[in-house]
Amino acid sequence: MNIVILGAAESGVGAALLAQAKGHAVFVSDRGTIQPNYQHKLAQAGIEYEENQHSLDRILQADEVIKSPGIPEKAPVIQALRDKNIPIISEIEFAGRHTEAKCICITGTNGKTTTTLLIHHLLKEAGLRVGLAGNVGHSLAEQVIADAHDYYVVELSSFQLDDTYDFRPWVAVLLNITPDHLDRYDYSLEKYAQVKLRIVRNLDGAGSFIYNAHDEAIRKYFRSASQPFRLLPFSQPRLYNVSLAAYYTAEEVLYTNLNQNFDEAGGEEVSTAQSPLIGQHNRQNTLAAVLAARVVGLSTAQIEAALATFRNADHRLQVVADINGVRYINDSKATNVEAALYALDGISRPIVWIAGGVDKGNNYVSMLEVVGKHVKALVCLGLDNAKLLDAFGELLPHVEETRAMADAVVRAAARAAPGDVVLLSPCCASFDLFQNYEDRGRQFAAAVQRLASASAQSV
């Protein structure tokens, strides 16, 4: 086949390498500049590519196109391909054709990365041959070239689920569905939800669907009747009117049951006392991850031991330092209301909150109760803080503005007392003042470390 790859980052280059390995003619096209490391990979493999343009005459000769997830449907090159009825698939779809390994796939608006990393960690610590792929880790397609794993744990965004058709997970995990990226889906929550639910469209009788039974949108849009696969609902808090495969029986004890009808004889308890994860949303993530580990066949002892050694990805409720009795937490990845709400609600100490950035159409009404209960001061960090000021200016005893991270940390520290938490959980995108959320998180951590050094020198 003549295969064209659109986009030359992790997924695109991985797909190109797999396509070449399977004997296809391959051409890679990127409308932007290709990073040097990806250029090197393509050149080393002898794969032809172009950057800073899409040569339509060449692209429209394709038998099939593999599209990187960041390219929207409305892009002119995609519309031209649709007009010619040239098939467009995702890297995940293409990779799935070439492996017999069992894929454990995780999606949801919030918590995907943490849950994916945790499942991978649980399986790896148990000694299983497992790869980490998708929206985190390395390209699934590139890993499938060697196909050295029995399992792949794959984080799937809605963009990656777009243009999947026959891809079949072994275990599908759906954490939650809340408004995000709606500009990509005609501002329709239902369309966004249906894309998330593509994760189960090909599950068969050997498959399992782990899902959050407490999530309103999942309850609304998922039709559980007559499904051929095993349903494994979980909930935090526990729902007493729904049969659950996992829930908490105590603050640091969760219960799982994989038996049909969830009869009590088949249940087991797992202690989460040694887990470093904090916050209510991480309790949900842990339920989902432990359920997945149970499906694979891990024992209680294996799961508890691995929970204790897990380290989450940077910028996700990451404790940076404790200075003079004040804890500084980096949650820069919280780029929407729901993620920040989880963070605020999951911290029991008084909070000095650093928030702001590029507003994504946020509605802060859902946050008012939690902010009023947990937050003592708000430091707004952004070029335009009007919506934050309107939402919380009269609710909180202290609100101020800044446009520099170092200044924000100093001002937050001045408002914090021993026993408090200074929390960076921005609620917004980062592109007004930072390169990305990672850059924002790194600048926060650096500013906190300078504060710690200054405090140590003054003692």
Secondary structure, 3 states (H helix, E strand, C coil): CEEEEECCCHHHHHHHHHHHHCCCEEEEEECCCCCHHHHHHHHHHCCEEEECCCCHHHHCCCCEEEECCCCCCCCHHHHHHHHCCCCEEEHHHHHHCCCCCEEEEEECCCCHHHHHHHHHHHHHHCCCCEEEEECCCECHHHHHHHCCCCEEEEECCHHHHCCCCCCCCCEEEECCCCCCCHHHHCCCHHHHHHHHHHHHCCCCCCCEEEEECCCHHHHHHCCCCCCCCEEEEECCCCCCCCCCCEEEEECCEEEEECCHHHCHHHEEEEECCCCCCCCHHHHHHHHHHHHHHHHHCCCHHHHHHHHHCCCCCCCCCEEEEEECCEEEEECCCCCCHHHHHHHHHCCCCCEEEEECCECCCCCHHHHHHHHHHHEEEEEEECCCCHHHHHHHCCCCCCEEEECCHHHHHHHHHHHCCCCCEEEECCCCECCCCCCCHHHHHHHHHHHHHHHHHHHHHHC
